[in-house]
Amino acid sequence: MSLKFSPPLFDVERLSFERQGNLVLNNASFTILPGEYCAIIGPNGGGKTTLIRLLLGLEKPTSGMIRLFGSEQKRFKAWSRIGYVPQRSALIDSSFPATVREVVGMGRYAQRGIFGFESSEDKDAIEEAMELMGVRDLSERLIGNLSGGQRQRVMISRALASNPEVLIVDEPNTGVDVESQHRFYELLRHLNRTKKVSILFITHDIGVIAEDISRVLFVNQTLLVSQNPAEMIRCDEMSRLYGTPAHVVCHNH
Amino acid sequence: MLEMLDYPFMQRALIAGLIIAVLASLSGSFIVLRRYSLLSETLAHVSLVGVAIGLLFGIAPLWMAIAASLVASWLIEYLRSVHGLYSDSVLAIFLSGSLALAIVIVSMAGSFNASLFSYLFGSILSVSNEDLWVMGGFGALGMGLLLAFFKELYFIAFDEEVARASGIRVALLNFMLVSVIAVIIAISIRVVGTLLIGALMVIPPVAAIRFGMGFYPTTLLSVVIALISVVAGLSLSYLFSLPSGAAIVLCLLVFFVVALVINRR
């Protein structure tokens, strides 16, 4: 029997970040392994989005080290292995001239190179990503004419078009109706279980995905990693972490 | 009307105009989508400083306009991206500052006011063979760069953060784009004039966007609008002895109004 070693997707050591003299993230260390479905939770302004931006190289850490797929971040080139859906993805200028097909196609741009025309491989990947997220019928529609939920699915399609091994999703349900949110959670579960895409997911609605996730990263300037999501969503634990009385409400969506 | 093409000056103006129409509308699409339209106006005013310096010291005004516009474009992008200043504030500072500088230079040597007038509003008589070679050379270079990185520039215009996260070198491409735009503006001033080149960059994409198509057809339509406007504008300029830049911009405005009326939302 041969054992294949896969390095962690993210390996973070003693990561700190200051913005204009204010400490945003302090001495965070964690690893994310292939196949994991991790939720990042914490209060607003606690550093969740900053942590994601640091992982993606959009911010430079004040100190600490980040390894992506076993490589030091500054030497890492294979960014197409990481799909990213930012927080404000459903908020798009309604007059922007972009069809759904064009937006999803952006997910392949970094792999195409200078003057690179769309190959049959690119076309297949785009079609598959649109099919997976159920937006193929919308391909010629302008992105600005879609509903919040439809836009959200287009943005995830774009992230999936590069065939990433990990999908980073930052509070994607802003401005999205409850039914679309429910569909969205099902899609994430499908991607993780069937397509083996690892997921790192910032959310305030941890209860809904508690059964799916393997770990919870609680970020509030410092980082706390819990291997037991069910334990973490208890009222007393949430109250302790958020520093304010919290009530966990269970619902079906 | 075709007899106007018998004149070498008209042939040169038409070739120059067509080069400018393609370059200005193509690059203009990106600045319009990034809410950066004032960049063209600002760099046009900076080009005027280059022209004024060139006329004052007897150096080819076109080369001085290219140099001034390029340096200003790098400074603007540096202040915006590195120092985090608001884009519109930086542009406003450069716009008024360069105009002030140009006026001071002009007032220092009032003898070249007539020449300067043709740079302000464009003149079909002023395009020389040398100008045409410079336009052709820089135009080909600018066109090559725009086409080489067309999809990346589109991605950046749509979502700069995700473009960067996907490994696209956003900072470098932003500098490249403003440099190409700076050169396009500087080489356009002979035909369209410094005060009106901004319209050739902004109006075609704005009119094309009204038709509610995807980016690639919108860009193509924008180029077509610019080409037709330049040909029509130069023809009007020839027939009625009008400044070519003003005639071109009026043709562009006709397209804009038609696009607004057809696509009322």
Interface residues (C-beta under 8 A of the other chain):
Chain A: L56 G57 L58 K77 A78 W79 S80 I82 Y84 P86 S95 F96 P97 A98 T99 R101 E102 V103 M106 G107 Y109 A110 R112 I114 F115 G116 E140 L142 R158 S162
Chain B: L33 L147 A148 F149 K151 E152 Y154 F155 F158 D159 E161 V162 A163 R164 A165 S166 G167 I168 A208 I209 G212 M213 G214 F215 Y216 T218
